[in-house]
Amino acid sequence: MPEIKRVAIIAATGYTGHELVRLLLVHPGVKIVCLTSRQNEGQSFVKLFPQFRGFDLPLISTYDPDRLAQTADLAFFCLPHHESQAAVGAAVDRGLKAIDLSADFRLKKAPVYEKWYGPHERQDLIPKAVYGLPERYRREIKKATLVANPGCYPQGVILGVAPLIEAGLVDPGHVIADLKSGVSGAGRKAAVDYSFCEVVEDFRPYNLYAHRHTPEMEQELARAAGKAVRVTFSPHLTPMSRGILGTIYVKLTKKADTKKLNAALAQAYKDEPFVRVLEPGELPAVSRVRGSNFVDLAVTAAPGGREAIVSSAIDNLVKGASGSAVQCMNLMLGLPEIMGLLQLPLKP
C-alpha cells in the first residue's frame, strides 16, 4: 500500500479550511495531522463543526513551524493576506511543502502586489512560487515547494479565456469580466454587509475598478497572450451561499461562429478531468457544479461573428479554493491528480 501522506491545515476554522477538512477526511492518500486556529487553541474541531462527528481529527493547536516540519509532509495555509507571508516563509524555510490560499504569492511582480495589497515581507519567495492552476501549470506544480492557490474569480476567467487567446481567436487587448459570487466568498466573519437580512433578495456590484483579483487575471491572461492584457472586472454579490457565475465579453481577431470557438475550448481541455466544455447552445449554471471540483465552460459567438461571450460556473469553495488546492497537493505529493476529488455536484 502507498505511504499515507501527512497534511496540516493552518487557520482551519474559516470556510476554506473547513472545506479542506471535508475533502481531506475522505481522501485515501492523506491523513490530517494538524489543525490550527489562534482563537480556538485546544478545542475539538468536531465540537466546533459537528458535521464531522465520528471522524478522527486532532485537537486545534497554534502554528509551530518547527514542530510542523517534523510531523507533516505538506501544509495548507488559509490565513488572510499579509499574514501568510511570514507563516508560509517559516514553513518553506524548514523544507515543508506549502500551498498558500491567500493572495500573498500569486502576483509575480512585488510592486504590483504592493500596489493592491501593501508591503510584502518575503519577496524572495515570489519567484519560487508556482501559480496553482493545474490545467495550465501542471508540470511546474509537480516540482514545486510553494504553490500559490489562485483566487476564485480569476479561475473562471482564466480557464475560459486563455485557451481562446492562445488559439489566436480572441483579441487580448481588452477583456470585460462580469462575475457573480455567493456570500461565502467574503469569508467566515461577522460583518453586517454579509448578514442574512442584508443579502437576501438583494443583488449588487462592489469594488468596481478596485477588486484585487484584477491584476491576477491580467497577469495570467498576459502570459497566454505574450503581451499586456487589460481586464475590466465587475464583481457582484448574490444571495446564495456558494458558487460563481462568470460572463466574460471578448472581441474576436477574425470572424468565427460558436461551433468553431467551442471546438477550440473543447480541444484545449479534452484531457482535463475537471473542466467540462458544454455543447454549443448549452450554458453553465452554478447549481450544476455546487459542491464539486468541476468547472463548466461555454462560449457563444455574436451573430456577426466578431464578438463572443464566454460563460463559466464554479463552486468558489471547491474548484475556486480548497478543491484546486487538493488538486495541487496531489500533484506535489506524487498522488493521482483526481484522488479525493470526484464528488459529484449537489442537486438541489
Secondary structure by P-SEA (a helix, b strand, c coil): ccbbbbbbbcccccaaaaaaaaaaaacccccccbbbbcccccccccccccccccccccccccccaaaaaacccbbbbccccccaaaaaaaaaaabbbbbbcccccccccaaaaaaccccccccccccccccccccccaaaaaaccccccccaaaaaaaaacaaaaaaccccccbbbbbbbbcccccccccccccccccccccccccccccccaaaaaaaaaaaaacbbbbbbbbbbbccccbbbbbbbbbbbcccccaaaaaaaaaaacccccccccccccbbbbccccccccbbbbbbbbcccccbbbbbbcccccccccaaaaaaaaaaaaccccccccccccccc
